[in-house]
Amino acid sequence: MKVLIVQYLPGGESSNTKKLLDAALAVLKSGKADIETLDLVKDLPDFFTPERIGVYYERNYGGQQVSVQKMGYMAKMDRMAAQLKAADMLILAAPMYNFSQPAAVKAWFDSVMQKGVTWDLNPGVGYVGLLKGKKALFLSTSGGQYEAGHPYEHCISLTKVHLGFMGFETETVTAGGINQFPDKAAGAIAQAQAKIRDVLGKWIN
Ligand SMILES: Cc1cc2nc3c(=O)[nH]c(=O)nc-3n(C[C@H](O)[C@H](O)[C@H](O)COP(=O)(O)O)c2cc1C
């Protein structure tokens, strides 16, 4: 099984979210998973520029052949999309920033959520995710505690929409209240790590 780890953990060794990812890696390394890592701190995704959006419309929406030069504008986005398509399972690890995904994670989704590659629009059917049959696990931590549906919570909810739109069966494991309730932070992380072992234990066996 090919597992792609996509991580954005600028906090490095002291990252809270890394503690969740480490728990996931321990499970994966005990099995036979073929692990590939995309570290978005070292390999920042591209943003849409006028050149890139032009190629995206011409090629992905218009179905046109584009020049080698134009294909080059999309090279990094295409590389990230192909890497995701080639994986059987995704583990995405990133903290909440300003109530949502960190910008680098959103840019990664903008890179990989390409029409005709990871989702499509089929006449009479509507939107279809092209990555059906794959599983995704989103690992995150936040300073505050947010119950499902909280008006400020756009990190877990948005990530679920992004992954679900591409067809992934998605699980999220999060530890909230890290800064709001410091005395409970270690317990919240330990609880999340236990849930990760449970979810991944089932997925890889
Ligand atoms: C730039 C920045 C923005 C943040 N925004 C939020 C936020 O909107 N809501 C929240 O609950 N916590 C927020 N936090 C707190 C982090 O989500 C929290 O400390 C998290 O555990 C950090 O994860 P890390 O240690 O893996 O980097 C923010 C932290 C930073 C550095």
The ligand as a MOL file (V3000), in Angstrom:
LIG
                    3D

  0  0  0     0  0            999 V3000
M  V30 BEGIN CTAB
M  V30 COUNTS 31 33 0 0 0
M  V30 BEGIN ATOM
M  V30 1 C -0.1130 31.6730 12.8410 0
M  V30 2 C -0.9540 30.9220 13.8320 0
M  V30 3 C -2.3400 31.0270 13.7520 0
M  V30 4 C -3.1290 30.3310 14.6450 0
M  V30 5 N -4.4870 30.4310 14.5390 0
M  V30 6 C -5.2570 29.7280 15.3890 0
M  V30 7 C -6.6750 29.8010 15.2980 0
M  V30 8 O -7.2390 30.4790 14.4590 0
M  V30 9 N -7.4070 29.0810 16.1690 0
M  V30 10 C -6.8410 28.2870 17.1150 0
M  V30 11 O -7.5650 27.6380 17.8700 0
M  V30 12 N -5.5060 28.1900 17.2230 0
M  V30 13 C -4.7090 28.8880 16.3840 0
M  V30 14 N -3.3470 28.8050 16.4900 0
M  V30 15 C -2.7810 27.8960 17.4720 0
M  V30 16 C -2.3460 26.5900 16.8470 0
M  V30 17 O -3.3630 26.0230 16.0430 0
M  V30 18 C -1.9510 25.5710 17.9200 0
M  V30 19 O -1.0110 26.0950 18.8000 0
M  V30 20 C -1.4410 24.3110 17.2660 0
M  V30 21 O -1.3420 23.2880 18.2220 0
M  V30 22 C -0.0880 24.5760 16.6210 0
M  V30 23 O 0.3400 23.3910 16.0230 0
M  V30 24 P 1.8780 23.0640 15.8170 0
M  V30 25 O 2.5040 23.0330 17.2050 0
M  V30 26 O 1.8550 21.7360 15.1680 0
M  V30 27 O 2.4530 24.1450 14.9800 0
M  V30 28 C -2.5320 29.5030 15.6300 0
M  V30 29 C -1.1420 29.4230 15.6950 0
M  V30 30 C -0.3650 30.1320 14.8170 0
M  V30 31 C 1.1250 30.0110 14.9040 0
M  V30 END ATOM
M  V30 BEGIN BOND
M  V30 1 1 1 2
M  V30 2 1 2 3
M  V30 3 2 2 30
M  V30 4 2 3 4
M  V30 5 1 4 5
M  V30 6 1 4 28
M  V30 7 2 5 6
M  V30 8 1 6 7
M  V30 9 1 6 13
M  V30 10 2 7 8
M  V30 11 1 7 9
M  V30 12 1 9 10
M  V30 13 2 10 11
M  V30 14 1 10 12
M  V30 15 2 12 13
M  V30 16 1 13 14
M  V30 17 1 14 15
M  V30 18 1 14 28
M  V30 19 1 15 16
M  V30 20 1 16 17
M  V30 21 1 16 18
M  V30 22 1 18 19
M  V30 23 1 18 20
M  V30 24 1 20 21
M  V30 25 1 20 22
M  V30 26 1 22 23
M  V30 27 1 23 24
M  V30 28 2 24 25
M  V30 29 1 24 26
M  V30 30 1 24 27
M  V30 31 2 28 29
M  V30 32 1 29 30
M  V30 33 1 30 31
M  V30 END BOND
M  V30 END CTAB
M  END
